[in-house]
Amino acid sequence: MGTLVELKDIVQTYGNGEMDIRTEGAKVFRILEVIKSVPDKLYTGAIVNYPENDVDQGNRELMQRVVKGVKELHRLLNISKDFKKPEEELLAYDVAHHAGLSLEEEYELLGLLKEIQRQEYLKRHLQKVIPMLVEMEHLKEKVKLNGHFRNLSSFDLNIE
């Protein structure tokens, strides 16, 4: 699986030929066959097809919960992201890169060809990750105590 991208903007060109570019995902494709040597090209190629990919709105209520979860994730990580779209227009593809998915999880998401499936996938991911981050914050607070204990007056070390 892969994504056909559309070049939107060349942001900067460097003396060595490298460029900073802005792209937008256009279509999901499935690789049918890899062609190792393409005549007159320095890269490999592939025969692909473009499976039917449902990009409707999915479940708007579920998507709102996903966006809320991504915002909570960002709050816990103390980062700020701009989705560059009004929240009511966001799709799973718009927030997936901001949800803390691993490369393998992003690939799994790419293989889901219905918006409702992608929304559910992101919801489950956030339900797994956010509690771990909250627990890490609690652990961080415990570590900050630096070995000093508070409110130990009722702590009895009398062992009989």
C-alpha positions in Angstrom: 0.0 0.0 0.0 1.1 3.6 -0.6 -0.1 7.1 -1.2 -0.1 8.9 -4.4 0.9 12.5 -3.5 0.4 15.8 -5.3 3.2 18.4 -5.1 1.6 21.5 -3.7 4.6 23.8 -3.2 8.3 24.0 -3.4 9.1 25.8 -0.2 12.9 26.1 -0.6 15.6 24.9 -3.0 19.2 24.3 -1.8 22.4 24.6 -3.8 23.0 20.8 -3.7 19.6 20.2 -5.5 17.7 19.2 -2.4 14.3 20.8 -1.8 11.8 21.4 1.0 8.4 20.6 -0.5 4.8 20.5 0.6 2.6 17.6 -0.6 -0.9 16.4 -0.2 -2.1 12.8 -0.3 -4.3 12.2 -3.3 -5.1 8.5 -3.5 -4.2 5.2 -1.8 -2.7 2.6 -4.1 -1.9 -1.1 -3.8 1.3 -2.4 -5.3 0.6 -5.4 -7.6 4.1 -5.9 -8.9 7.5 -4.1 -8.3 9.5 -3.4 -11.5 13.2 -3.3 -10.4 14.5 -1.7 -13.6 12.6 1.0 -15.5 14.2 2.0 -18.8 15.9 5.5 -18.6 15.0 5.9 -14.9 17.3 5.8 -11.8 14.6 4.3 -9.7 12.3 1.3 -9.5 8.7 1.3 -10.5 5.5 -0.6 -9.8 2.3 -1.7 -11.3 -0.5 -0.5 -9.0 -4.2 -0.3 -8.7 -6.3 2.2 -6.8 -8.8 0.4 -4.6 -12.1 2.0 -3.8 -11.4 4.2 -0.8 -14.3 5.6 1.2 -13.5 9.2 2.1 -16.9 10.3 3.3 -17.4 11.9 6.7 -17.7 8.6 8.5 -19.2 9.1 12.0 -19.0 12.8 12.9 -19.6 12.2 16.6 -16.8 9.6 16.6 -14.5 11.9 14.7 -15.1 14.7 17.3 -14.1 12.3 20.0 -10.9 11.4 18.1 -10.0 15.1 17.6 -10.7 15.7 21.3 -8.4 12.7 22.1 -5.6 14.0 19.8 -5.9 17.4 21.5 -5.6 15.7 25.0 -2.6 13.8 23.7 -1.0 17.0 22.6 -1.8 18.6 26.0 -0.2 15.8 27.8 2.9 16.0 25.6 2.9 19.8 25.9 2.9 20.3 22.1 0.7 22.4 19.9 -0.5 21.5 16.4 -2.6 23.3 13.8 -4.8 21.0 11.7 -5.2 23.8 9.1 -8.9 22.9 8.7 -12.0 23.6 10.8 -12.6 20.7 13.2 -16.0 19.8 11.6 -14.2 19.1 8.3 -11.4 16.9 9.7 -11.1 13.3 8.5 -9.0 10.5 10.0 -6.3 11.1 7.4 -6.0 14.8 8.6 -5.2 13.8 12.2 -3.5 10.5 11.9 0.1 11.9 11.7 -0.7 13.9 14.9 -1.9 10.9 16.9 1.4 9.4 17.8 1.1 6.3 15.6 4.2 4.2 14.9 5.2 3.6 11.3 3.6 0.2 11.4 0.4 1.6 12.8 0.3 4.3 10.1 0.7 1.6 7.5 -2.2 -0.4 9.1 -4.3 2.7 9.0 -3.5 3.2 5.3 -4.9 -0.3 4.6 -8.3 0.6 6.1 -10.4 1.8 3.2 -13.4 3.1 5.0 -13.4 6.3 7.0 -15.4 4.8 9.9 -12.7 2.0 10.2 -9.9 4.7 10.3 -11.8 6.6 13.0 -12.3 3.5 15.1 -8.6 2.6 14.7 -7.6 6.1 15.9 -10.0 6.0 18.8 -8.6 2.6 20.0 -5.1 3.9 19.6 -5.9 7.0 21.7 -7.7 4.9 24.3 -4.5 2.9 24.7 -1.9 5.7 24.6 -3.6 8.4 26.7 -3.9 6.4 29.9 -0.2 5.4 29.6 0.8 9.1 29.3 -1.4 10.0 32.3 0.3 7.3 34.3 3.7 8.5 33.1 2.7 12.0 34.4 1.8 10.5 37.8 5.2 8.7 37.8 7.0 11.9 36.9 5.3 13.7 39.9 6.4 10.8 42.2 10.0 11.0 41.0 9.9 14.8 41.5 9.3 14.2 45.2 13.1 13.4 45.3 12.9 10.8 48.0 11.0 13.0 50.4 7.7 11.7 51.7 4.7 13.8 52.7 2.0 13.0 55.2 3.7 10.0 56.8 2.6 10.7 60.3 0.3 7.7 60.2 3.0 5.5 58.6 3.8 2.8 61.2 7.1 0.9 60.8 6.6 -1.2 63.9 7.1 -4.7 62.7 6.1 -7.4 65.2 
